């Protein structure tokens, strides 16, 4: 097991100054077994290495060194793929159940079907859902345009599954389940790169795999998990871009006669970091998120600021005296061009079906009601029509204040104050139940123990960011804030807990970071050996053992909690008394 405990993590932007001498109290404590922090080289601060399992692990398992090296190399992808396989099996198991149009699938499944068949959404008649479930081939696609309030990318993706597997529950849920499964792989790899630990990366992915909200949203044809996928992919692209940029700085810095990398203000402030394709990829992913639901726009702004601050930290670490000015001159404009214009172009291109078919809602507004506009000479009709459509949609969103049974305030999301019931069915004559009734429900709720643990993890992440200046903690906090904070500006609007799925991966990263600290420093014995200390350290070993046990217990409790709520995640029929046992809070009913 490896971890990212604050005392030994390498590669922080604001780590110990090079060559710092121990204080007098630290020297006095050495006689009692105190081990000072190992000095971290500039190269490792710019491009930190990945942690490796201690040799004692392989010795206990009687695995030869050459085989151990192969296993370590294999685990970088093998571990994440194994976790992803488990996540995929869980998400695709009886994906077509319940055989019903649940919650807002009634909008997105039908809009997606119309979109992939005729290029624009139609105006569906009421009460057509039962006919679709019984015989979808008998349901004609309406040619009259439908008024929709979300961009088309998410519906194009849902429609792709319908094209492959038909206008059925399995068909409209298929692609969402694919993206939900792939997002587990993404988080494993992102966590590995973020923490420089394959184990912690796989742990983050495992936590996402057993989160109830992510699981339910992966099996439902709604847009929010699609937004989450693109946001997570954009975050991963930016993390890779950060590593590549810092590696270029490291390669450009001078090396002294002893082979030690040295900071250089001139290089740090004048070096151009060149072509950054991963940042362009992030712009594309953020554009796709924005083109699925508008809350992706807030993530674009937050991630743009985050990546600029990462450049500031990189140049400061490399020796820049004025890192902000250097970034302003060298990095700010390329960062903007790589993200914002790319995202906007992606958004406009996503409306191609609406543009070319000439039949979508408000498509001909500019040629009719808007023909007297003073801007008609400057912009084409389709662009003015699209702009008018967007204005109408914005007014709809901010004015959506009608009450709903399952609406919730964003303050209550982290404690799962009010989950959303997507599907509920009650059966009588159930012999297994003391009440004679059984219940089937699909409840959009996170795994309670994981989310309540995340409340403490977020507090730890904020502490790490403010007091340890740990960039990883700041990145995780940025992901949570970007997905959560915007909803506080629209508290009068009708909003739901399942919107929080966008920042669930960052909650899993926060919990992983906290569990890594609980487990303790990686390779404590190895660190002592590097310092020339060969004495036995029972206290450190005991601390490591107890930490590992605590982490194991917490992870097993989260997995157990997921299994316990499995019937509520999948719509499995259970006796009513067992269903009530799972209603831990009155607001869950």
MIDOTOR-333647 format. One record per residue (C-alpha): residue number from 1; z, y, x. Coordinates in steps of 0.001 Angstrom, whole numbers, always signed. Each point is the difference from the previous one (the first is absolute). Layout:
% MIDOTOR-333647
SITE     i         Z         Y         X
SITE   NUM         Z         Y         X
...
***
This chain:
% MIDOTOR-333647
SITE     i         Z         Y         X
SITE     1        +0        +0        +0
SITE     2      -830     +3483     +1169
SITE     3     +1103     +3347     -1333
SITE     4      -288     +3720      +367
SITE     5     +3588     +1017      +506
SITE     6      +277     +3654      +986
SITE     7     +1681      -704     +3321
SITE     8     -2873     -1919     +1544
SITE     9     -3200      +877     -1844
SITE    10     -2661     +1164     +2421
SITE    11     -2658     +2553      -682
SITE    12     +1787     +2727     -1951
SITE    13     -1464     +3488      +303
SITE    14     +3431     +1407      +756
SITE    15     +1668     -2750     +1987
SITE    16     +2322      +386     +2963
SITE    17     -1321     +2409     +2633
SITE    18     -1462     -1774     +2971
SITE    19     +2442      -351     +2798
SITE    20     +3024     +1020     -2064
SITE    21     +3218      -884     +1843
SITE    22     +2888     -1724     -1791
SITE    23     +2936     +2189      -929
SITE    24     +3429      -507     +1544
SITE    25     +1362     -1796     -3029
SITE    26     -2968     -2377       +51
SITE    27      +665      -801     +3675
SITE    28     +3659      -695      -773
SITE    29      -908     -2256     -2910
SITE    30     -2243     -2184     +2168
SITE    31     +3050     -1823     +1324
SITE    32      +636     -1089     -3595
SITE    33     -3512     -1330      -512
SITE    34     -1785     +3147     -1193
SITE    35     -3762      -277      +553
SITE    36     -1885     +3332      +255
SITE    37     -3323      +479     -1698
SITE    38     -2867     -1191     +2171
SITE    39     -2214     +2794     +1278
SITE    40     -3272      +141     -1916
SITE    41     -3077      +933     +1994
SITE    42     -2383     +2686     -1180
SITE    43     -2741     -2589      -425
SITE    44     +2202     -2059     -2302
SITE    45      +988     +3085     -1959
SITE    46     -3667      +812      -605
SITE    47     -1175     -3584      -458
SITE    48     +3028     -2245      -646
SITE    49      -403     -3744      +566
SITE    50      +612     -2616     -2654
SITE    51     +3279     -1894      +106
SITE    52       -54     -3710      +746
SITE    53     +2455     -2724      -976
SITE    54     +2576      -723     +2692
SITE    55      -570     -2980     +2263
SITE    56     +3178     -1625     -1253
SITE    57     -1643      -493     -3400
SITE    58     -2740     -2133     +1512
SITE    59     +2512     -1828     +2189
SITE    60     +2049     -1013     -3014
SITE    61     -3148     -1260     -1721
SITE    62     -1103     -1795     +3194
SITE    63     -3384     +1768       -36
SITE    64     -1754      +407     +3381
SITE    65      -740     +3582     +1107
SITE    66     -3795      -329      -262
SITE    67      +291     -1315     -3563
SITE    68     +2459     +2783      -824
SITE    69     -2491     +2604     +1225
SITE    70     -2693     -1482     -2233
SITE    71     +2349       +29     -2995
SITE    72      +873     +3640      +609
SITE    73     -3688      +947      +128
SITE    74      -734     -2060     -3116
SITE    75     +2912     +1469     -1918
SITE    76     -1430     +3531      +166
SITE    77     -2506     -1035     -2662
SITE    78     +1271     -3442      -974
SITE    79     +3347     +1283     -1261
SITE    80     -1481     +2747     -2216
SITE    81     -2666     -2364     -1333
SITE    82     +2651     -2579      -900
SITE    83     +2024     +2598     -1898
SITE    84     -3192     +1183     -1707
SITE    85      -848     -3560     -1032
SITE    86     +3368      -318     -1726
SITE    87      -487     +3371     -1698
SITE    88     -3474      -988     -1175
SITE    89     +1141     -3318     -1440
SITE    90     +2732     +1781     -1941
SITE    91     -2343     +2672     -1340
SITE    92     -2870     -2261     -1028
SITE    93     +2174     -2682     -1592
SITE    94      -916       +51     -3719
SITE    95     -1482     +3455      +406
SITE    96     -1580      -230     -3453
SITE    97     +3434      -296     -1624
SITE    98     +1015     +1497     -2298
SITE    99     -3346      -313     -1738
SITE   100      +231     +3462     -1454
SITE   101      -930     +3617      +587
SITE   102     +3323     +1251     +1339
SITE   103     +1131     +3625       +44
SITE   104     -2670     +2408     +1365
SITE   105     -2434     -2797      +737
SITE   106     -1362      +963     -3412
SITE   107     -1474     +3105     +1650
SITE   108      -963     -1023     +3520
SITE   109     -1405     -3471      -681
SITE   110     -2398     +1326     -2639
SITE   111      -914     +3156     +1918
SITE   112      -731     -2114     +3075
SITE   113     -2239     -2333     -1982
SITE   114     -2009     +2916     -1381
SITE   115      -155     +1689     +3392
SITE   116     -1461     -2942     +1912
SITE   117     -2510      -725     -2749
SITE   118     -1263     +3456      -899
SITE   119     +1386     +2435     +2598
SITE   120     +2388     +1906     -2269
SITE   121     +2971      -762     -2245
SITE   122      -592      -530     -3689
SITE   123     +1965      +868     -3129
SITE   124     +1412     -3357     -1082
SITE   125      +959      -652     -3629
SITE   126     +3629      -601      -835
SITE   127     +1401     -3531      -413
SITE   128     -2771     -1543     +2093
SITE   129     +2392     -1694     +2455
SITE   130      +428     -3181     -2055
SITE   131     -3738      -411      -308
SITE   132      -388      +403     +3757
SITE   133     +2587     -2733      +618
SITE   134     -1577     -2370     -2524
SITE   135     -3676      +547      +835
SITE   136      -827     +2761     +2477
SITE   137     -3733      -714      -224
SITE   138       +36     +1111     -3632
SITE   139     +1331     +3468      +836
SITE   140     -2755     +2581      +616
SITE   141      +561     +2700     +2592
SITE   142      +173     +3379     -1760
SITE   143     -2679     +2447     +1082
SITE   144     +1862     +3057     -1250
SITE   145     +1809     +1573     +2958
SITE   146     +3770      -354      +161
SITE   147     +2429     +2688     +1098
SITE   148     +1899     -1380     +3009
SITE   149     +2640     +1777     +2058
SITE   150      -180     -1833     +3317
SITE   151     -2729       -99     +2677
SITE   152     -2204     -3093      +137
SITE   153      +728     -1842     +3292
SITE   154     +2842     -2150     -1346
SITE   155     -2077      -977     -3020
SITE   156     -2987      -865     +2188
SITE   157     +2283     -2357     +1931
SITE   158     +1397     -1593     -3164
SITE   159     -3554      -312     -1324
SITE   160     -1094     -1874     +3133
SITE   161     +2389     -2793      -935
SITE   162     -1327       +38     -3553
SITE   163     -3548      -311     +1305
SITE   164      +984     -3095     +1981
SITE   165     +2276     -1757     -2512
SITE   166      -849     +1504     -3348
SITE   167     +1578     +2367     -2496
SITE   168     +3237     -2003       -55
SITE   169     +3624      +521     +1122
SITE   170      -714     -1870     +3240
SITE   171     -3125     +2060      +590
SITE   172     +1592     +3410      -445
SITE   173     +3095      -959     +2002
SITE   174     -1799     -1743     +2854
SITE   175      -818     +2924     +2288
SITE   176     +3419     +1579      -501
SITE   177     +1568     -3291     +1110
SITE   178     -2312       -43     +3030
SITE   179     +1065     +3493     +1030
SITE   180     +3659      -829      -639
SITE   181      -301     -3022     +2289
SITE   182     -1883     +1856     +2742
SITE   183     +2595     +2792      -121
SITE   184     +2606     -2541     +1143
SITE   185     -2174      -775     +3042
SITE   186      -423     +3719      +656
SITE   187     +3737      +593      -101
SITE   188      +669     -2903     +2366
SITE   189     -2401     +1444     +2548
SITE   190     +1132     +3591      -545
SITE   191     +3643     -1020      +342
SITE   192      -804     -1926     +3170
SITE   193     -1700     +3027     +1537
SITE   194     +2663     +2409     -1252
SITE   195     +2988     -1982     +1306
SITE   196     -1828     -1746     +2875
SITE   197     +1327     -3282     -1378
SITE   198     -1925     -2822     -1672
SITE   199     +3188     -1266     -1618
SITE   200      +851     +3344     -1585
SITE   201     -3588      +488     -1111
SITE   202       +16     -3361     -1756
SITE   203     +3402      +786     -1491
SITE   204     -1350     +3229     -1524
SITE   205     -2946     -1914     -1462
SITE   206     +2298     -2707     -1356
SITE   207     +2143     +2597     -1759
SITE   208     -3104     +1477     -1600
SITE   209     -1144     -3475     -1037
SITE   210     +3246      -581     -1919
SITE   211      +339     +3429     -1548
SITE   212      -206      -301     -3764
SITE   213     -1760     +3291      -702
SITE   214     -2694      -619     +2594
SITE   215      -354     -3557     -1295
SITE   216      -398     +1018     -3657
SITE   217     -2377     +2832      +850
SITE   218     -2070     -2448     +2097
SITE   219      -483     -2101     -3132
SITE   220      -837     +2835     -2409
SITE   221     -3238     +1988      -343
SITE   222     +1519     +3450      +517
SITE   223      -988     +2666     +2517
SITE   224     +3274      +632     +1818
SITE   225       -81     -3032     +2284
SITE   226     -3539      +941     +1007
SITE   227     +1282     +3447      +980
SITE   228     +2792     -1699     +1966
SITE   229     -2525     -2164     +1864
SITE   230     -2080     +2955     +1164
SITE   231     +3085     +2041      +921
SITE   232     +1349     -2882     +2088
SITE   233     -3399      -546     +1633
SITE   234      -176     +3715      +864
SITE   235     +3478      -128     +1507
SITE   236      -987     -2997     +2103
SITE   237     -3125     +1798     +1245
SITE   238     +2078     +3003     +1031
SITE   239     +2517     -2184     +1854
SITE   240     -2839     -1643     +1943
SITE   241     -1503     +3426      +688
SITE   242     +3379     +1177     +1309
SITE   243      +171     -2886     +2457
SITE   244     -3543      +581     +1243
SITE   245      +540     +3731      +479
SITE   246     +3206      -536     +1967
SITE   247     -1679     -2642     +2129
SITE   248     -2736     +2475      +912
SITE   249     +2627     +2511     +1033
SITE   250     +1752     -2658     +2063
SITE   251     -3238      -977     +1742
SITE   252      -776     +3638      +826
SITE   253     +3373      +875     +1538
SITE   254      +410       -71     +3799
SITE   255     +1731     -2786     +1896
SITE   256     +2111      +819     +3052
SITE   257       -78     -1803     +3326
SITE   258     +2527     -2536     -1287
SITE   259     -2204      -914     -2953
SITE   260     +2234     +1758     -2530
SITE   261     -1646     +1882     -2863
SITE   262     +1010     +3669        -4
SITE   263      -218     +2682     -2710
SITE   264     -2540     +2749      +553
SITE   265       -55     +3188     -2054
SITE   266     -3657      +754      +704
SITE   267     -1215     -3429     -1094
SITE   268     +2337       -88     -3006
SITE   269     -1149     +3395     -1281
SITE   270     -3737      -124      +753
SITE   271     -1070     -3637      -431
SITE   272     -2329      -589     -2914
SITE   273      +770     -3293     -1691
SITE   274     -3613      -625      -887
SITE   275     -1483     -2065     -2803
SITE   276     +2704     -1263     -2382
SITE   277     -1630     -2462     -2429
SITE   278     +3332     -1233     -1347
SITE   279      +810     +3492     -1232
SITE   280     -3362      +112     -1775
SITE   281      +802     -3376     -1554
SITE   282     +3313     +1430     -1182
SITE   283     -1861     +2893     -1633
SITE   284     -2239     -2484     -1788
SITE   285     +2986     -2043     -1218
SITE   286     +1801     +3114     -1218
SITE   287     -3152     +1095     -1785
SITE   288      -166     -3369     -1769
SITE   289     +3668      +334      -963
SITE   290      -672     +3486     -1391
SITE   291     -3087     -1353     -1794
SITE   292     +2165     -2626     -1710
SITE   293     +2835     +2264     -1189
SITE   294      +656     +3615      +819
SITE   295     +3440      -600     +1513
SITE   296     -1912     -1168     +3079
SITE   297      -639     +3683      +713
SITE   298     +3687      +581      +789
SITE   299       -72     -2902     +2448
SITE   300     -3035     +1549     +1696
SITE   301     +1941     +3221      +601
SITE   302     +3135     -1791     +1248
SITE   303     -1847     -2371     +2327
SITE   304     -2118     +2841     +1370
SITE   305     +3130     +1893     +1021
SITE   306     +1543     -3162     +1411
SITE   307     -2903      -839     +2288
SITE   308       -97     +3568     +1378
SITE   309     +3715      -231      +828
SITE   310      -689     -3311     +1731
SITE   311     -2507     +1780     +2239
SITE   312     +2615     +2642      +777
SITE   313     +2465     -2705     +1009
SITE   314     -2572     -1768     +2159
SITE   315      -929     +3140     +1923
SITE   316     +3654      +969      +426
SITE   317      +807     -3436     +1401
SITE   318     -2952      +272     +2388
SITE   319     +1435     +3237     +1391
SITE   320     -1427     +2812     -2133
SITE   321     +2085     +3173      +270
SITE   322     -1511     +1407     -3207
SITE   323      -928     -3095     -2034
SITE   324      -510     +1817     -3319
SITE   325     -2465     +2423     +1523
SITE   326     -1792     -2876     +1715
SITE   327      -346     -1890     -3274
SITE   328     -1142     +3160     -1767
SITE   329     -2776      +461     +2557
SITE   330     -1020     -3614      +582
SITE   331      +965     -2167     -2965
SITE   332      +532     +1929     -3228
SITE   333     -3620      +622      -989
SITE   334     -1172     -3558      +867
SITE   335     +2976     -1383     -1948
SITE   336      -901     +2099     -3033
SITE   337     -3696      -867      +116
SITE   338      +766     -3709      +409
SITE   339     +2156      -167     -3109
SITE   340      -375     +2750     -2624
SITE   341     -3820      +394      -164
SITE   342      -439     -3769      +309
SITE   343     +2430      -566     -2884
SITE   344     -1695     +2636     -2188
SITE   345     -3483     -1389      +632
SITE   346     +1288     -3492      -778
SITE   347     +1451     +1273     -3256
SITE   348     -3249     +1626     -1108
SITE   349     -2082     -3042      +983
SITE   350     +2299     -2193     -2120
SITE   351     -1408     +1772     -3091
SITE   352     -3570     -1123      +797
SITE   353      -249     -2198     -3093
SITE   354     +1015     +2883     -2242
SITE   355     -2414     +2346     +1787
SITE   356     -3162     -2149       +11
SITE   357      +301     -1526     -3476
SITE   358       +92     +3451     -1638
SITE   359     +1956     -1434     -2948
SITE   360     +3662      +253      +955
SITE   361     +2556     +2121     -1782
SITE   362      -572     +3735      +682
SITE   363     -2997      -982     +2153
SITE   364     -2255     +2592     -1637
SITE   365     +2613     +2696      -540
SITE   366     -1615     +2363     +2508
SITE   367     -3318      -166     -1858
SITE   368     +1609      +634     -3404
SITE   369     +3377     +1725      -380
SITE   370       +53     +1167     +3629
SITE   371     -3585     +1230      +290
SITE   372     +1076     +3664       +35
SITE   373     +2306      -447     +2972
SITE   374      -309     +2575     +2785
SITE   375        +1     -2860     +2523
SITE   376     -3061     -1762     -1400
SITE   377     -2277     +1506     +2677
SITE   378     +2155     -1326     +2845
SITE   379     +1067     -3534      -980
SITE   380     -2022     -2824     -1580
SITE   381      +743      -915     -3607
SITE   382     +1570     -3340      +838
SITE   383     +2513     +1614     +2360
SITE   384      +982     +2674     -2527
SITE   385      +338     -2664     -2704
SITE   386     +2204     -2069     +2291
SITE   387     +2139     +3027      +812
SITE   388      +456      +713     -3719
SITE   389      +894     -3640      -617
SITE   390     +2620      +116     +2749
SITE   391     +1532     +3136     -1491
SITE   392      +308     -1699     -3380
SITE   393     +1568     -3059     +1571
SITE   394     +2542     +2117     +1891
SITE   395     +1017     +1730     -3233
SITE   396      +429     -3408     -1600
SITE   397     +2216     -1321     +2792
SITE   398     +2337     +2976      +204
SITE   399      +209      +160     -3801
SITE   400      +825     -3691      -455
SITE   401     +3543      +414     -1320
SITE   402       +41     -2380     -2955
SITE   403     +2959     -2359      +130
SITE   404      -307     -3663      +898
SITE   405     +2457     -2866      -323
SITE   406      -236      -878     +3692
SITE   407      -323     +3419     +1606
SITE   408     +2432      +762     +2814
SITE   409     +1067     +2837     +2238
SITE   410      -934      -378     +3694
SITE   411     +3674      +482      +908
SITE   412      +684     -3441     -1479
SITE   413     -2835     -1887     +1679
SITE   414     +1786     -1178     +3144
SITE   415     +2832     -1562     -2016
SITE   416     -2517     -1456     -2498
SITE   417     +1470     +1975     -2868
SITE   418     -2757      -616     -2542
SITE   419     -2637     -2683      +694
SITE   420     -3099      -414     -2147
SITE   421      -592     -3012     -2225
SITE   422     -3698      -838      +196
SITE   423      +171     -2990     -2310
SITE   424     +2627     -1559     -2254
SITE   425      -238     -2922     -2365
SITE   426     +2770     -1779     -1875
SITE   427      -138     -3584     -1228
SITE   428     +2268     -1572     -2601
SITE   429     +1091     -3607      -259
SITE   430      +737      -201     +3703
SITE   431     +2306     -2990      +444
SITE   432      +978      +901     +3560
SITE   433     +1560     +3288     -1132
SITE   434     +3445      +415     -1534
SITE   435     -1511     +2643     -2317
SITE   436     -3002     -2116      -928
SITE   437     -2361     +2551     +1532
SITE   438     -2032      +198     +3191
SITE   439     -1526     +3056     +1614
SITE   440     -3011      +691     +2206
SITE   441      -153     +3332     +1799
SITE   442     -1877     +1722     +2790
SITE   443     +2370     +2674     +1277
SITE   444     -1204     +2527     +2573
SITE   445     +3139      +211     +2111
SITE   446      +684      -256     +3706
SITE   447     +2106     -2827     +1395
SITE   448     +3407     +1591      -662
SITE   449     +1796     -1010     +3198
SITE   450     -2931     +1163     +2115
SITE   451      -149     +3407     -1670
SITE   452     +3749      +552       +68
SITE   453       -23      -981     +3662
SITE   454     -2831     +2511      +480
SITE   455     +2305     +2795     -1210
SITE   456     +2204      -582     +3048
SITE   457     -3037      -534     +2216
SITE   458     -1446     +3386      -944
SITE   459     +3275     +1681      +910
SITE   460      -148     -1782     +3366
SITE   461     -3628     +1029      +519
SITE   462      +822     +3652      -700
SITE   463     +2913      -194     +2459
SITE   464     -2248     -1532     +2660
SITE   465     -2575     +2696      -527
SITE   466     +2350     +2966      +131
SITE   467     +2468     -1131     +2644
SITE   468     -2027     -2435     +2144
SITE   469     -3351     +1729      -328
SITE   470     -1631     -3355      -645
SITE   471     -3642      +489      -978
SITE   472       -72     -3350     -1812
SITE   473     +2759     +1097     -2328
SITE   474     -1850     +3240      -648
SITE   475     -3211     -1883      -799
SITE   476     +1782     -2284     -2458
SITE   477     +1741     +2949     -1645
SITE   478     -3353     +1796      -263
SITE   479     -1515     -2970     -1850
SITE   480     +2878       -88     -2490
SITE   481       +28     +3764      -536
SITE   482     -3797      +172      -460
SITE   483      +100     -2622     -2741
SITE   484     +3234     +1054     -1694
SITE   485      +644     +3734      +371
SITE   486     -3065     +1297     -1939
SITE   487     +1267     -1547     -3226
SITE   488     +3071     +2242       +84
SITE   489     -2295     +2967      -650
SITE   490     -1100     -1539     -3305
SITE   491     +3273     -1218     -1452
SITE   492      -940     +1279     -3449
SITE   493     -3063     -2276      +136
SITE   494       +71     -3584     -1257
SITE   495      +379     -2088     +3168
SITE   496      +947     -3586      +753
SITE   497     +1793     -2070     +2619
SITE   498     -3136     -1941      +943
SITE   499     -1445     +3150     +1615
SITE   500     +2477      -749     +2797
SITE   501     -2097     -2964     +1173
SITE   502     -1895     +2486     +2194
SITE   503     +2982      +330     +2360
SITE   504     +1387     -3549      -273
SITE   505     -1487     -1027     +3402
SITE   506     +1917     +2853     +1639
SITE   507     +3225     -1146     -1673
SITE   508      -623     -3418     +1559
SITE   509      -533     +1632     +3399
SITE   510     +3251     +1945      -429
SITE   511     +1933     -3179      -838
SITE   512     -1611     -1759     +2958
SITE   513     +1035     +2791     +2345
SITE   514     +3571      -169     -1248
SITE   515       +86     -3796      +294
SITE   516     -1304      +298     +3564
SITE   517     +2924     +2281      +818
SITE   518     +2436     -2419     -1657
SITE   519     -1392     -2880     +2058
SITE   520      +683     +1951     +3166
SITE   521     -1864      +753     +3219
SITE   522     -2753     -2382      +931
SITE   523      +543     -1996     +3128
SITE   524     +3438     +1273      +909
SITE   525      +467     -2642     +2693
SITE   526     -3403      +795     +1467
SITE   527      +882     +3653      +186
SITE   528     +3126      -786     +1998
SITE   529     -2024     -2115     +2397
SITE   530     -2473     +2842      +523
SITE   531     +2934     +2217      +941
SITE   532     +1275     -2510     +2489
SITE   533     +3004      -996     -2128
SITE   534      +456     -3745       -30
SITE   535     +3421      -198     -1600
SITE   536      +310     -1761     -3314
SITE   537      +131     +2337     -2978
SITE   538     +1659     -1872     -2888
SITE   539      +478     +3200     -1988
SITE   540     -3718      +814        +8
SITE   541      -937     -3580      -866
SITE   542     +2526       -59     -2830
SITE   543     -1304     +3303     -1294
SITE   544     -3547     -1324       +95
SITE   545      +942     -3241     -1745
SITE   546     +1947     +1703     -2771
SITE   547     -2791     +2522      -481
SITE   548     -2608     -2741      -281
SITE   549     +2123     -1865     -2524
SITE   550      +477     +3151     -2080
SITE   551     -3732      +674       -15
SITE   552      -754     -3593      -956
SITE   553     +2474      +118     -2882
SITE   554     -1418     +3283     -1336
SITE   555     -3594     -1234      +157
SITE   556      +917     -3274     -1721
SITE   557     +1805     +1936     -2736
SITE   558     -3103     +2115      -595
SITE   559     -2179     -3144      -195
SITE   560     +2493     -1621     -2370
SITE   561       -22     +3129     -2161
SITE   562     -3797      -130      -203
SITE   563      +135     -3652     -1053
SITE   564     +2735      +755     -2561
SITE   565     -2159     +2682     -1650
SITE   566     -3195     -2033      +320
SITE   567      -188      -711     -3778
SITE   568       +61     +3753      -715
SITE   569     -2718      +658     +2555
SITE   570     -2401     -2650     -1341
SITE   571      +634      -129     -3755
SITE   572     +1445     -3499      +245
SITE   573     +1689     -1146     -3207
SITE   574     +3788      -373      +393
SITE   575     +2904      -329     -2453
SITE   576     +1095     +3336     -1397
SITE   577     +3513      -335     +1450
SITE   578     -1480      -449     +3492
SITE   579     -2212     +3014      -604
SITE   580     +3056     +2075      -939
SITE   581     +1812     -1210     +3126
SITE   582     -2733     +1741     +1998
SITE   583      +457     +3313     -1798
SITE   584     +2485     +1264     +2593
SITE   585      -104     +3560     -1306
SITE   586       -71     +1105     -3632
SITE   587     -2992     +2224      +758
SITE   588     -2095     -3036      +915
SITE   589      -199     -1197     -3598
***
